[in-house]
Amino acid sequence: MTAPSFFPRPHRRRLAPRIGTAALLILAAALAAAGRYPHQTASPIAIRYLEAAEALRTSGLRTELAYKLLARLTAAGPRLTGSSGAAAAVELTRAMMSELGFETWLEPIMVQHWVRGAESAAVVRPAGAGLSSLRITALGNSVPTPDAGLSAPVVEIRSFDDLQARGAALKGKIVFFNVPMDPRPMDTFQGYGTAVPYRSRGASEAAREGAIAVLVRSVTLRTDDSPHAGMVAYDPALPRIPAAAVSTRDADSLSALLAQGTPVEVKLILGCRELGPTPSANVVGQIRGVEKPDEIVLVGGHLDSWDLGTGAHDDGAGCVQAIEALRLIRDLDPKPRRTVRAVMFMNEEFGASGGRDYAADLRRAGERHIAALESDRGAFLPVGFGLGGTAEQFARIRRWAELLLAPSGILWVRPGGGGADVGPLAASGTVLMAFVPDSQKYFDVHHSGLDVLTSVHPRELELGAIVMAIMAYVTAQEGI
């Protein structure tokens, strides 16, 4: 198939990029002087890899193809698991990779299909409170309210200990979990981890005490009007009660109203419902290795998204970065010794079944995944990589990674790779890797209507694809 005009024409590029060997030798010498692997930086193979990294960077920054791919993907709309948008995205990403000349196929899976429906929340008592409506969104997997909604007094809860202390006083109430993200950690994912249990476990913990519904403060560091979705995980031994996230600004207003001491009653309407198992697929594309085709270096992200925005950062970015990484590697000479494979996993947001199904697929029987690199932290400026494996494997990968990625702005390589989609591959000995961009703004948009193309910077997105390509290429050449 003829590629659309925005795709660069394939060509085989010799590893003699713009900065030249002399400059690379200066760089190698500087790294050696800094104490970074002096035995390696002077070697001819190190110079060749530095040339390859520069070639990848030059090509990527010249074209910024990842952003063009992301524009095409997000224009197709949200990709909630099981939806028509998700089905369209499966075909679209396969077409993108076919147009770029990759070997492509689909691996069918079954997924959960939950739909949102109409939703609203309003303060009905006290009358004239100045907070007549609340900006809310049903949490994924939530059960609905009755068609006419439900009304009940609201009780603000600040911790699970607080919840248990209230005990029987919560029977028949709507529990309002008002637990902000912790703003202190520089890694905002740590702050996310302190607040997200109230979103995932809160409904069941509240049901244990007799509550009839929950409202959860949106998990974001910003104060704004956008509710942030996410998954609720019900305890099968407890009643399932409706669960919704409320915007942080409205959470603050509701908290202030409750602080006045007057009973507050909210009417909640959630029209969400579960439609049952639905066919879908993981999307796979690859460049077959020229020497060891059955040894695979995987790069990927998850194709499904929440339905409030168009999933530009979460995780359209990871998908197009994986595709662009393959495109950049495609034009290198020599070709990768091992197969480099891009996978768009389906259903990460509703339980990560796509990753488990990929690992268990019968096609894996004749394959050996030596490494799996996931991008699922947004499209912001690259800062680091997390690497799994044994201490020996970590040291082997790190010595190349630090040398080759530093010129592209990577600041650190640390233990701790992986991701929800690639995690199941660890059981077969795969070394897990994680691409880590700057996280300071990620939760501003995460799972919300703000996660759209205009929140992505084309150059930052492309830099992520470039460093993923460098990591995947050298791993395909050197092994683990």
N, C-alpha and C positions, 0 to 999 in steps of 0.2 A: 504494500500500500504506500502511495506517495505521502510523504510527511507534509503537514501544514507548513506554511511559509515561515512561521516563527521558530521552527526547529532548525538548529544549525545543521549544515550539511555534514554527514559523516566523513571523516578523513583520518588517515593514519598519521599521527603526529610523532616525529622523532623527539626524543627527550633532550632538546636543545632550546629551552625557552628563553625568555627575554633577558634574564639577568646574567646568563653566561656562567661558564665553569669557573672563571677567575673569581667572580663574586661569591659563588658557592664555596669555593675553597676558603675565602675570607670568613664566610659564615661558619664553616666547619671549624676553622681555627679559633674563632671567637668562642664557640661552644666548648671546644677542648680547653681553652684557657679558663673558662668558667668552671671546669671540672666535670663536664658532662660527657662521659664516655670517650676519653681521648683516643683509646685504642680503636674506636669505631669511626669517629668523625673524619679521620684521615684516609679511610679506606675507599677504594674506587666504587664499591657497591653503595656506600653511604652517599657519595656524590651523585650516583645514578638515581637514588631515591629522592635526594633533594631536588634534582632536576625534574623528576616525575611530579613531586609535590608542587613545584612551581608551575609546571604545565597544567596541572589540574586547577590551580588557583587562577592562572591567567585566563583559561577558557571559561571558567565559571563566572568570574567577575566581568568578563567582556559581554556575556550573553544574559546573565541573571535569568536563566531559563526556569529555575524553580518557581519564581513568582508568576511567570506566564502559565505554568502548569497549575499552580494553586488558584489563579484567577479562573481558569477553566473548570477546575473541580468545584470551587465554591459557587460559581454561577449556576451550578446544577441544584443548589439548595441544600438544606439540612439533610443529614444522613442517619437518622435515628434507626437503630437496629430493627430490621424487619420491615421497614418502610419502603415505599416506592423510590424515595430519594436514595436510600442505601442500595437498592437494586440497580438504579441508574449509575451510581458511582462505581459499582463492580464492573459494569460494562465499559464505563468511561476510562477507568484506570487501566483496564486491560488494553483498550484501544490506544491509549497514550504509549504504553510500552511496546505494543506491536508497531506503531508508527515510528518508534525510535530504533526498530530493528532487533528487539530482544525476543528470545524464545519465551512464550507466555502460555499460561493455562489457568484454569479455575479449579479450585478444590472445594466441592460442594460441602456445606455444613447446614445444620438446622439451628435456628436462633429463636429467642424469645421475641414476641411482637407485642409491645405495650404502646398504647396511644394515650395522648394527653387529654383531649376533650376540653370543654369549657371549664374555667376555674375563676373563683373570686373569693375574697374575704372582706368582711366589713364589720366595723365596730357598731353594734346595735344598742349597747348600753355602756356608759351613760349617753343619753341623747345629747346631740350638740357638742360632742367631745372634740370636734375639729379633726378627727381622724376617721372619717366615714368609711374609707376604703384602704385596704392594705395591698401593696404590690407583692404578689405571691406567685409561686409556680409549684405544681405538684412534683414531688420527688419521684424519680424513676422507680417503677415497680409498685408505687403506692396503689392501695385499693381506693375506690371512689367513696364519696359520701353518698347518702341517699339522694335521689334526684332533686328533692327540695332543699338539700343541704342539711347541715346540723348546726345548732346554736348551743353554746355552753360558756360558762365562765372560764376565763383564762388565768392560769397560774404561771408566773415567771420562775424558771429554774436555771441555776447558774452552774450546776455540776451534777454528776450522778449521785454523789453523796447527798447533795441537797434534795434530789429526787427521792431517794430512799428515806430520808428523814421526814418528808411530808407524808409518805405512806398513804393511808386511807383517805386523807384529805384531798387526794387527787382524783378520787372516783367520780366519774361523770364529767370531768373537766377537760379543757384543752390545755395541754402542757406547752409552754412557750420556752424552748431552750434558747437562752440568750447568752451564748458562749462565743466571744470573739476569737479570731485567730490571734495567736501570740505574736506580736510584732517584733520581738527581740532577736530571734535568730536571723543571721545574715542569709542563711539558706531558708527561703520562705516555705519550702516543703516541710521543714520541721515545724513551723508554726501551723501549717495546714494539718499536720498530723495530730495536733492537740485539739483541734476543733471538729474534724471530720467524723469522729465516733458519734457525736450527737446527731449528725445527719444520717449515718448508716445504722446505728443501733438504737437511736433515741426512741423510735416508735415502739419497738418491742419492750424496751425498759419502762416506758410510760404505760404501756398496756398492762404490764405486770402489776402496776399500782392502781389499775382501774380507769386510766384516762381513756377518752374516746377519740382523740385526735392529737396531732402535734403540729406546731409551727416551729421551724428551726431557723435561727439567724443564718443568713447566707455566709458561706465560707469564703471571705475575701477580706483583704486589709483596707479596702476603700469604703468610704461612706457614700453610697449612691442609691439610685432608684431601681437598679437592675437586680432582680432575684437571680440566684445562681442555683442551677439544678444539681443533680447527683443521684446516686443510687441509695435506696433504702433496702436494708437486708433484714427480712423478718425472721424471728425465731419461730420455727415451726410448732413449738410447744405453746405459743402464746397467741392471743387474738391479734389479727391484723387490723390496724387502725389507720385512717387516712393520715398522710404526712405531706407537708408542704414547706418550702423555703420562703422566707420573707426577706425583702430587701433590707440592707443594713440601715438605711435611713428610716424606714418604717419600723424596724426593730427598735431603734433608739426612741422613736416617738411612742411606740407601744409601751416600752419600758418606763418612759417618763409619765405616761398616763397611769400605769399601774402604781407608780410610786406615790401618787396622790392619795392612795388608800381607798378609793372608791371602786367597788366591784366593776370589772370590765367583762363584757360578754361579746363574743365574736361569732358571726355566722360564716361558716365555711362551706363552699361548694367546690367539689372536685369531680369532674366528669371522666376521669381516666379509666381505662379498662384494659384487660389482658385479652388478646385475640388468639393466643395459642401459638404453637411452634410454626415457623415459617422457613422455607428454603432460602439460603443465601450462599455465600462463597468467600473463601480467602482468594486473593488475586496474587499470582506469582509471575515474576519475570526474571530472566537471568542471562548472564554471559557465561557460557560454558568454558571451564578451564581447559587449557591446552595440554596440560600434563597430568593433572589429577582431577578429572571432572567430577568424581564422586565425593570429593572433599569440598565442603561448601562453607563459604563465608556469607552469612545472612545479614542484610540491612533491612530495616522495616519500621513501620508505624501502624496504627490502627485506623481503618477506613471509616468506621462508624463515628457518629458525633451526636451531641445533644441537638435538640430541635429549636432552641431559642435563637441561636445564631446560625452560622454556616460552618462551624468547626474549622476555622482557618488555622488557629494555633493548635487546637486539640481535636483531631490530630492530623488535619489535612497537611500541615507543615511536615510532619514526620514522613507521611506517604510520599509527597513530592520530593523531599530531600533524598529519600531512598531511590526514587526513579532518577533524579538528577545525578546522584552518585554513580549509578550504573552508566548513565550517558557519558559522564566525564571519563570513566574508566574505559568505556568502549573505544575511545579515540587514542588511547595510549599504545605505545609500542615499546617494549614487548607486551603482549596480551597477558592477562593474569594466568598463572599456573593452575590455580584452583578456581572452581566456579564461584562467581559472585552473584548472589541471588537477592532480589528485592521482593518482600512480601508485604502486601496490604492486608493486615489481619482484620477480620470482622468480629464485632461483638465484644470489644474490650469494656465498654461502658456498662454492659448488662451481664457481667460475670466472667469476662475474658475466655469464653469458650472457644473462640477462634484460635487462640494460641494453643490450647490443650488439644483441639482437634488436629491442628497442623502437626504437632509433635507425635500424635498417635496414628496419623494417616499411614496406610500401608506403603505409600511411596517412600517413606522414610527408611524402610527396611534395607534398601540398597545404598543408602546415603550415610555420610558421616559429616555432621555439622561441626566444624572445628571452632567456629566463633559465631556469635549472634549479637548484632549491634542494633539497639532500639533507640529511636528518637520519639519521645512522648513528653517533652517538657516545654513545648512551645518553640517559636521561631525567632527568639531573641539572640543577642550577640553570643557566639560561642565562648565559653570560658574553660571547659575541662572535659575530661573523660573519666568514667568509672570503669574499672576492669576487674573481672572476677578471675576464677581459676586458682591454681596452686601458687605458692610463693614463687616457685621457679618460673611458672608461666607468666605471672604478673611481671616479674623482672625482665623476662625476654621481650614481652610486648612493649613494656614501658621504655626500654632503651631506644627502640625505634620511634615510638610515639613522641617522646619528648624532643628528639632530634628533628623530626619531620613536621610536627604540628606547631612548634613554637613560632615559625615565621608567619603562620596563619592566625596568630593571636591566642592560641591555647595556652593557658596559664599553668595548668596542673593536670597530672594524671595520677589518680588515686585508686586504692582498692574499693570495690563495691559496684560492680556492673549489674546490668539486668533490666528487667521491666516486666510488666504483667503478661505481655504477649510472648516474649522469648523465654520467660522463666521456665516453662515446662521442658525445654530442651536441656536444661542443666542435668537432668537425671541420666542423660545419655553421654555425659562428659563434655558437653559444649561449654566453651568459655564465654560467659556473658559479658557484654559491654554496654555502656550507656553513654550517649551523647548528652552533655550538660551545658545548656545555655544559661545566661544570666537569668535569675528567677525573680528579680525584684518587681516586675510588672505582670508576671504570669497570672496571678490570681485576681488581678483587676478584671480580666476578661474570661477566665476559666469557667466553663459550663454556663455561660450567660449569653444574652443577646448582643453583647459587645464583642463576641468572638467572631469577627468578620474580617474580610480581606483588608480593609483599610487600617486595621490594627497591626498589620504585618509590614515590616520594612524590607524591601526587596533585597538589599545588600546583606542584611543580617541573616535572612533566610538562606541566601545563596552561600554565605560563608559556612553555615551549618552543613549544607550539602557537600561543600568542598572538603571540610575536615573529615566528614564521614567517608568520603571517597578515598582520601589519603589513608585513613585507618584501614579501610576494607582492602585497598590495593596491596599495601605492604603485608597485611596478614595473609592475603591470598598468595603472595610471592614467598614469604618466609615460613608460613605455617605457625603452629603454636608450640 
